[in-house]
C-alpha cells in the first residue's frame, strides 16, 4: 500500500464516521483488523522508511489511530439513523401457549372429585397382569380378558405378578390403592391415567385416558354410587344434566352397570326439531362402567368384604370430554392430531 492510498482511506473513513454509519463494526475490522487492517498494513510501511523519517511518521500514525478510535467509539454509541425505536408502540402479539384440551379436562375432573373428598393418584401404565386382571377377579385364560384387547410387553414374567402389559384400564389402581392404604378403609381414590388397547376408529384410540373412582368404607351402597355419578354429571355438563345406570357385566364389580349421561344437545329427550337427535339417537351417551366392588377384589386388596363394601367406576376422559355442550366431537382421534388449527379453539 502506498502512503497516499493510506491517506485517501483515512479521509474517506473520517467522513463516513462523522456521518454515524450503520455498520461501524465493519469499519473497525477494516481499520484495526489484525491481519489485513489498514493500520496493520500502514505499520508495515513504516519499516520501509529511513531512520530519520520513521519517528515523525510513527507519531502521525499513532495520532490517526487515536482519532479513528475516538470516531469509531462515538459512531458505535450513536443510534443508527435508519433503525429507530418508538417505545410507545404496542408490543408485537406473541402466540400464547395453553394446556391441551385433555389436560384441561383432567384438571377439571380432578377438581370436581377432590372437592368431595377424593384423592388423586396415579398408578403405572406399564403394569403387571396381577393388577390389571388377576386381582380383579379375572384369572388367566378367563375369556372376559379378551374384551380388553391388551398390549403385552416383550419382557420377562414376574414369578408372582405374571406378564407385563400396557394397562388397558385404570382399574389396575383399585388393588394398588388398597395396598397403599395398608388395606385400611376409608378409601376415596380418583385415578386418572393413560390406558392402551388394540383399537382404532372414530370413538377408539390405541392410547386414551380413563378416570377411575374407588370408594370403600362401611355401609357403602349403590345410592352412594348413583349420587356421585349425578354430582359429576351436573358439575361437568351443567345443572340440567342427568345420569342413568344400566345393568351390565364386569368380573370385578357385582352388580355392574354401564353409565350414561343425558345428551347435552337434545337434553336427554332424543328429539331435536321433531326428528331423532343425530348426536345421541336416544337421548343418552355411554361414558363407561361402574358397579359395587366384587368381594374377591376386596379380598385381593386385603380388605374384609364382610366388614366393608365399595363402589368403583371407570370412564374414558376423551369420551366424557367429547360430549361437553358445544363440543360434540364426532372423532376423538382429532384430540391427538397436534394440529394447532384444531387445538387453538380450546
Ligand atoms: C372398563 O375399562 C372398566 N375398567 C370400567 C369399570 C371400572 C367398570 C370400575 C366397573 C368398575 P370399558 O372397557 O367399558 O370398562 O371402558 C370404559 C370406558 O373407557 C369406555 O366407555 C370408553 O369411554 C373408554 N374407552 C374404552 N376403550 C377406549 C378406546 N380404545 N379409546 C377411547 N376410549 C375408550
Boltz pocket constraint, residues with backbone or C-beta under 6 A from the ligand:
constraints:
  - pocket:
      binder: B
      contacts: [[A, 147], [A, 168], [A, 169], [A, 170], [A, 171], [A, 197], [A, 199], [A, 200], [A, 203], [A, 204], [A, 205], [A, 206], [A, 207], [A, 208], [A, 209], [A, 210], [A, 212], [A, 213], [A, 250], [A, 253], [A, 256], [A, 257], [A, 286], [A, 287], [A, 288], [A, 289], [A, 290], [A, 291], [A, 312], [A, 313], [A, 314], [A, 315], [A, 316], [A, 317], [A, 318], [A, 319], [A, 320]]
      max_distance: 6.0
